[in-house]
Amino acid sequence: MKYIVILADGMADEPIMELQNKTPMAYAKTPTMDLLAKQGEVGLAKTIPEGMSPGSDTANLAVMGYDPKKYYTGRSPLEAVSMGVSLKDTDITFRCNLVTLTEEEEYDEKSIIDHSADEISTEEARELISAVDAHFRTEHIRFYPGVSYRHLVVWNEGSDDVMLTPPHDILGRSIKDYLPQGQNKERIYTMMKQSYEFLKDHPINQKRIEKGLKPANSIWIWGEGKKPAIPSFYEAYGMKGSVISAVDLIKGIGMSAGLRSIDVEGATGNIHTNFKGKAMAAIEELTQGQDFVYVHIEAPDECGHRQEMENKVRSIELIDEKVVKVIKEEMEKLMVDYRMMILPDHPTPLRIRTHTSEPVPYLLYDSTNVVLKQEQTYDEAYAASTGIFFEEGYKLMGYFFANGKK
C-alpha cells in the first residue's frame, strides 16, 4: 500500500456571489476529485487548535500528524531547516518578507500593498537581500536569501518575546497599528524603516518599476521562533516518506520530521508552478521505495492573498487536472494499491485575503475499498453535512494510515 497526501494550500473559501454563490472549490470544474469523492470519504478536520494563529506552519504540522500545541516553535526555524541554515540553541529566527509599501513620506504612515512584491523572482530577491545583509549584518544578526519574497533572519541571543504581524494579514492597511512590539522592538523597527530608505532606489527596483512591476521597497520581519524538535515521521508511523514543495516552510517541516525533500524544476509556489512535475515526482518517489509522499501546492493560497478570484478557481482546476488525475492514472498503470487524501491546510477566503481557523474539508480515497455514493461531492458544504469531523486535526494522519479505523 502506498500513501499520497495532496495539500492544496488555502483552497477552502466562502460562497461568492460572482461564483453563483458557490465557493471556488464548489464552482471549479474538478472531474477527478468529483469521481474520487463519490468513491471515497468526505469529512472535516480542524487543523488550527483553539488559541493558535491560523498559519500554514501550524496547519501543516497538524496535517502531517503533529500536535501544533506540542511541537510548534515558530515558523521561521522550520524554513531555516529547509534552507540548510544550521541553528544554535541560542538562535532566534525570523521570516523576512520583501514587501511593497506605499510612498508616504513617514514610514509609519505607509500601507502594505503587496506581501510578495509582485511575487518577485528569486534572482532579483537574492540581490536585494544581499544588500540588506550587507547593511545590517553584525556579529549576532544575519540575513539569508530564500525563494521569491520569503527570506530569513537569524539573531543569535535574540528574543522571541515579541509581537510581530504577518504582512499578508494586513494588506491594504496602514502599518502604524502593526509595528513591532516587545523586546528589541526598536531594533527590528529600525531595520525595517532603514531598509526602505535604500531599497526604494535600488537598481533592481528601478528596473521593476520600468516593467510595470511592484518594487520590493522594504523588508518586513515576522514569524519568530526557536530551533525545532519534531519527532521522526518514520518512528511515529513506520513510513518512509518524501515531501514535495516549492515553499521552504513545508520543506522544513518535512525535513525536520526526517522526510526526504524533493525539488521540482519549475516549482514556484504560485499559479505558474509545474503542477504535473510535482505529480510525476511523487510517482517517482513511490516507485523508488518510498511509502508516503506529501505533495504541497501553494497556488490557491497565493491567489487568495492576492484576491484573484478567477486564478483561485483555475488553480483548483489545475490541481485536479495536472496533479490528482495524473497521480491517479499513474498509480493505476503501476497496479499498486494506494490511498490518497486531498485537503487544504486552512481556508484563505478571497474576501479577507488572509487565513482563517475554520475546519477544512478532506477527501480520502482507498483504491482497495471503493464504495459508490453518487450524492457525495468534495466541497466545504458537503463535507460539513457528513457529520465526520476531526476536532483534533493532527489525528487525521493516523486515521489515514489506519484505513479509516479510529
Secondary structure, DSSP 8 states (H G I E B T S, - for coil): -EEEEEEETT-----BGGGTTB-HHHHS--HHHHHHHHHSEEEEE--S-TTS---HHHHHHHHTT--HHHH---SHHHHHHHHT----TTEEEEEEEEEEE---SSGGG-BEEETTTTT--HHHHHHHHHHHHHHH--SSEEEEEEETTEEEEEEET----EE---GGGSBTSBGGGS--EETTHHHHHHHHHHHHHHHTT-HHHHHHHHTT-----EEEEEEEE-------HHHHHS--EEEE-S-HHHHHHHHHTT-EEE--TT--SSTTS-HHHHHHHHHHHHHTT-SEEEEEE-HHHHHHHTT-HHHHHHHHHHHIIIIIHHHHHHHHHHT--EEEEEE-SS---TTTTS-----EEEEEEETT-----TT---SHHHHHHT--EESSGGGHHHHHHTTS--
